[in-house]
Amino acid sequence: MSETGLLTEKEGRHLLSIARRTIETRLSNQEEEPSSEQSESPQYKEKRGTFVTLTIEGALRGCIGHIIPQETLIEGVRINAINAAFKDPRFRPLSQKEWKRVKIEVSILTDPVTLRYSDAEDLLRKLTPGKDGVILKKGFHQATFLPQVWEQLPEVEEFLMQLCHKAGLNGDAWKREKLDVSIYQVQAFHE
């Protein structure tokens, strides 16, 4: 991620507290208090892609986000915190009992850039494990893995195979077909 657009550690901790407070408020059926974060940092007003990831003891418990910026950074964190906790279709809604063990990660994304490649070998050469978030698309099939997924899938071939499966494609589609591929980077903050 380029130096411009980077958030400070303090700003990142603040975004984590917003995500936590947003989920706690929903769990306790309270109204969220209006706040003044918008004025605290000019970056909070920028439209940025965001993801919120929830884990329990290292296991994924919810992860939802927007790759393409749709709202301000603050609103994106709030919306995606709620979605990760209560609307990820892979999981039942988060319970009060689970909440005590949840760790939160907030990811701020750069805008995706189309990756031009000639064939499967060229694609393998152009991806940077641990750095690139990857979007694969073919027709109506689309999926992404945040750069953090490289920690579980460090081999490029396996990473692409699993991403193809996530998109509803055959695992070897990246070898056999011309897919639209985009990459992005992430600045992540976690508890």
Secondary structure per residue as TSV (DSSP state, phi and psi in degrees):
chain	resnum	aa	ss	phi	psi
A	1	M	-	360.0	135.4
A	2	S	-	-68.9	157.9
A	3	E	S	-61.6	-35.3
A	4	T	T	-72.1	135.2
A	5	G	T	92.8	-7.0
A	6	L	-	-72.0	141.0
A	7	L	-	-93.4	155.3
A	8	T	-	-78.2	165.0
A	9	E	H	-60.2	-38.8
A	10	K	H	-62.7	-44.0
A	11	E	H	-63.6	-39.2
A	12	G	H	-64.6	-43.3
A	13	R	H	-61.9	-36.5
A	14	H	H	-65.1	-41.5
A	15	L	H	-63.4	-38.7
A	16	L	H	-62.0	-40.8
A	17	S	H	-67.4	-34.7
A	18	I	H	-64.9	-44.8
A	19	A	H	-60.6	-46.0
A	20	R	H	-63.2	-47.2
A	21	R	H	-63.4	-38.4
A	22	T	H	-63.1	-45.2
A	23	I	H	-68.4	-43.2
A	24	E	H	-58.4	-42.2
A	25	T	H	-61.5	-43.5
A	26	R	H	-67.5	-40.8
A	27	L	H	-62.5	-34.6
A	28	S	T	-94.4	8.5
A	29	N	T	55.3	39.4
A	30	Q	-	-102.6	162.8
A	31	E	-	-81.4	138.0
A	32	E	-	-76.5	134.8
A	33	E	-	-73.6	134.7
A	34	P	-	-63.6	144.1
A	35	S	-	-132.4	173.6
A	36	S	-	-110.8	24.8
A	37	E	H	-58.0	-31.3
A	38	Q	H	-54.0	-32.9
A	39	S	H	-89.1	-12.0
A	40	E	H	-71.6	-37.4
A	41	S	-	-143.0	133.6
A	42	P	G	-61.8	-26.2
A	43	Q	G	-66.0	-27.7
A	44	Y	G	-64.9	-21.2
A	45	K	G	-86.7	-14.1
A	46	E	S	-72.3	147.2
A	47	K	B	-82.8	120.2
A	48	R	-	-138.6	149.9
A	49	G	E	-71.6	137.3
A	50	T	E	-139.0	149.0
A	51	F	E	-130.8	145.7
A	52	V	E	-121.2	128.0
A	53	T	E	-118.3	132.8
A	54	L	E	-113.2	136.1
A	55	T	E	-131.9	154.1
A	56	I	E	-128.1	117.5
A	57	E	T	51.4	41.4
A	58	G	T	84.2	-9.8
A	59	A	E	-93.5	138.4
A	60	L	E	-57.8	134.0
A	61	R	E	-124.2	-8.3
A	62	G	E	167.2	141.2
A	63	C	E	-156.6	114.5
A	64	I	E	-139.7	146.2
A	65	G	E	-169.4	-177.5
A	66	H	E	-122.1	122.5
A	67	I	S	-74.4	-48.3
A	68	I	S	-86.9	129.3
A	69	P	-	-57.3	128.7
A	70	Q	-	-120.8	-23.0
A	71	E	S	-150.1	177.0
A	72	T	B	-63.5	162.1
A	73	L	H	-54.9	-47.4
A	74	I	H	-61.4	-48.3
A	75	E	H	-65.4	-38.4
A	76	G	H	-60.1	-42.7
A	77	V	H	-63.9	-44.4
A	78	R	H	-61.8	-51.1
A	79	I	H	-60.8	-45.8
A	80	N	H	-75.4	-24.9
A	81	A	H	-64.5	-46.8
A	82	I	H	-62.0	-46.5
A	83	N	H	-63.7	-41.5
A	84	A	H	-66.0	-37.2
A	85	A	H	-78.0	-35.2
A	86	F	H	-125.4	-11.3
A	87	K	T	-128.5	7.0
A	88	D	-	-69.6	118.1
A	89	P	T	-66.0	-12.4
A	90	R	T	-80.4	-12.4
A	91	F	S	-135.4	155.7
A	92	R	-	-74.1	160.5
A	93	P	-	-56.7	143.6
A	94	L	-	-59.4	138.2
A	95	S	-	-101.9	161.4
A	96	Q	H	-59.1	-39.0
A	97	K	H	-63.8	-42.6
A	98	E	H	-69.1	-32.3
A	99	W	H	-52.6	-37.9
A	100	K	T	-62.0	-22.5
A	101	R	T	-104.9	-2.2
A	102	V	E	-74.9	135.9
A	103	K	E	-110.7	143.8
A	104	I	E	-115.1	141.5
A	105	E	E	-128.2	133.9
A	106	V	E	-113.7	128.1
A	107	S	E	-115.3	130.6
A	108	I	E	-108.1	125.7
A	109	L	E	-103.0	148.1
A	110	T	-	-79.6	164.3
A	111	D	-	-67.4	137.5
A	112	P	-	-63.7	146.9
A	113	V	E	-125.0	133.4
A	114	T	E	-63.6	133.0
A	115	L	-	-100.2	114.7
A	116	R	-	-87.3	130.2
A	117	Y	-	-148.3	155.3
A	118	S	S	-94.3	-36.5
A	119	D	S	-157.3	-176.9
A	120	A	H	-59.4	-41.8
A	121	E	H	-63.7	-41.0
A	122	D	H	-64.9	-39.2
A	123	L	H	-61.1	-45.3
A	124	L	H	-59.0	-41.0
A	125	R	H	-67.5	-32.5
A	126	K	H	-87.8	-14.6
A	127	L	-	-84.5	140.9
A	128	T	-	-111.6	101.4
A	129	P	T	-57.3	141.3
A	130	G	T	83.2	-15.3
A	131	K	T	-115.4	-45.3
A	132	D	-	-87.5	127.6
A	133	G	E	-81.5	144.4
A	134	V	E	-127.1	134.9
A	135	I	E	-115.4	126.1
A	136	L	E	-110.6	140.7
A	137	K	E	-145.8	136.8
A	138	K	E	-148.9	111.8
A	139	G	T	60.0	-125.5
A	140	F	T	-87.3	-3.3
A	141	H	E	-89.0	128.3
A	142	Q	E	-154.9	143.7
A	143	A	E	-157.9	160.8
A	144	T	E	-137.2	152.4
A	145	F	E	-122.8	129.9
A	146	L	-	-66.0	158.3
A	147	P	G	-57.2	-26.5
A	148	Q	G	-62.0	-23.0
A	149	V	G	-66.4	-23.2
A	150	W	G	-57.6	-26.0
A	151	E	G	-63.3	-35.4
A	152	Q	T	-90.1	-26.3
A	153	L	-	-128.6	72.6
A	154	P	-	-73.3	-19.3
A	155	E	S	-83.7	127.9
A	156	V	H	-59.6	-42.1
A	157	E	H	-62.5	-44.1
A	158	E	H	-66.7	-40.6
A	159	F	H	-57.1	-49.0
A	160	L	H	-67.9	-37.5
A	161	M	H	-62.6	-47.0
A	162	Q	H	-66.4	-35.5
A	163	L	H	-67.0	-39.6
A	164	C	H	-60.7	-45.2
A	165	H	H	-58.5	-44.7
A	166	K	H	-59.4	-34.6
A	167	A	T	-79.9	-4.6
A	168	G	T	84.4	20.9
A	169	L	S	-107.5	164.9
A	170	N	-	-63.1	146.9
A	171	G	T	-59.5	-26.3
A	172	D	T	-99.6	13.4
A	173	A	H	-57.4	-34.0
A	174	W	H	-64.6	-24.0
A	175	K	H	-86.3	-37.6
A	176	R	H	-95.1	-25.7
A	177	E	S	-122.2	159.0
A	178	K	-	-87.9	110.0
A	179	L	-	-103.4	152.6
A	180	D	E	-79.8	123.7
A	181	V	E	-123.5	131.9
A	182	S	E	-128.5	153.6
A	183	I	E	-128.1	157.8
A	184	Y	E	-153.1	165.3
A	185	Q	-	-117.2	167.3
A	186	V	E	-135.6	142.9
A	187	Q	E	-109.7	117.5
A	188	A	E	-111.9	143.0
A	189	F	E	-126.6	133.7
A	190	H	E	-140.6	154.8
A	191	E	-	-76.3	360.0
